[in-house]
Amino acid sequence: MISPAENSVIEVCDLTKRYGDNLACNSINLSVRQGTTFGLLGPNGAGKSTLIRMLMALTTADSGEIKLFGEQGNHRSPEIRCRIGYVPELHFIYRWMTIKEVLNFVSKLYVNWDTDLANEMLSKFELSPKKRVSALSKGMTAKLGLIIALAHNPDLLILDEPTSGLDPIIREDFLESVLQSHSCKGRTILFSSHHVDDVERVADEVGILVNGRFAVQGTVDELRNRIKRIRIVLPDGKLPVRVPSEAVFQKLSRREWIVTVDPFSDALFENLQSENDAVSADVIELNLEEIFKDVVRGQKPQTEEAKVD
Amino acid sequence: MSFEAKNLRPRRPKLIRALIRKDARLLRFYLRSAIATIIACYLLAGMVVMLSQYQDAAKQSLTSRTFFTLAVGSIYGIGATGFFAALLAGSIFTLERSDRSAEFLACLPPTRLQNLVSKLTVVLGATTAMLALPIISSAVANQMFPYVQVAPGQGNILFGTLEWLTSVAIIVSIIGGAFAVSAWLKSNGVPILAGLLTPLLILSFVSLIGWLLDIPSEGNAFQIRYVTSSFVLGGAFAYMGCYWYLPRSDP
């Protein structure tokens, strides 16, 4: 877990949210430092959107604490809201307004609205100000959402699966704008997605949320160094002696035993090799997508073939 | 932990003006319909004067025709105002919920109190503006009354203070009822109906209480009780609507 830093823009402590019997967020702890980009990864229903909605005070937590820019509580003051740019997965911008009317309305609500930046982004995204929001495609609406989120120069940008359902070109444009905004303004970004490659491209730190809890958290390099896959070929008729406590996911197919461990160490590798009389063994480096898949699969009940007795 | 203190509080008058403009545009179809209806009320009144019981009296002069048109038109205008008050108060929260634009608004800097102030301003402002025309036309008709020959019994088409108070009380109760119900719902059908039924419910309530407690109803006593109850209960319903709206989370 990332330890709470002095300059954390987002601090979440033991946050829990339940919808009936379903535990959406289970004692979540999170700390996002100023100027960093935090990638929130997780499968559908992992609790990413619930966590973000609680950060935006759109849903109240059952228990736990949220601090944004040092302000604690279940409500966000107008000052704090002015420091946040939020791009949701689904946009509910006034459909009866034109793009120009939307931007004109929103500009009156922010003290530091940058009209030049909004116009620049409008032309970059090739959005016609006269077009009604109801006539925009999903990608165009997402771009308008990003303009609204960025044109008031927020200190914190919260993106909740913003590229979901967008075609690769629009996704590329979108991510480029996010990256540019991060590098130019040094703002803090919380980026939620199940597109691992998007997160890998944008994020400094990553947290994988599974079943309402962070299964792993750390920088991308840290996770790559820490989580590795060990492949052991067992002697004929033999099963693995034991499953190490570090295992996050394992799979046995015929004589090949694959186990993903967190944290990996040379000692653990040698130990597994010797206690199983391995015919051969090797260590496989994982990319973020493979780490994500193994961590998520490891948290779910495994299929009969994958189980090790 | 310390963060650079930034004065980012939005300028209130500018923000409230933007919200009011947005809410007025949200209800623009109803507002345009209200203007057209009020004009139609006076056109209809003119036709009624031409074709109905006031025909003989109205034939006498332009002043008479104008008097009857204004007087009858103001009565129709009040009825239309009551209907549109229910429509506006029942829709102001629910229209944004039904298309989920309330979720977009919830992520922007205005507080719920500021949103509420804007919505109340639009509903009350539009209703007051609608009510102004019947009041003005009735006042003009009142001034014309001494110069018009009116058949016996036709003078009662003019509203006195108590009738005007009753009309305003009914409209307050309509707005209160519609507001209270719309604070909970996503569609405007039920709140509009609730608003329109509220004056009848209050009337039944006042009658029942009077009957149970054997309260005398001589002269204007019953009407005064009804007016008072409508103001109090209508105001209470509106307060309840606001009270429920403020802590509610829209998404």
Interface residues (C-beta under 8 A of the other chain):
Chain A: E6 N7 S8 V9 E11 R53 M56 L58 T59 T60 K67 F69 G70 P78 E79 R81 C82 R83 Y86 P88 H91 F92 I93 Y94 R95 W96 M97 F105 V106 K108 L109 Y110 V111 N112
Chain B: M1 S2 F3 K6 N7 L8 R9 P10 R11 K14 L15 R17 A18 R21 K22 R25 L26 D99 R100 S101 A102 E103 F104 A106 C107 L108 P109 P110 T111 S249 D250 P251
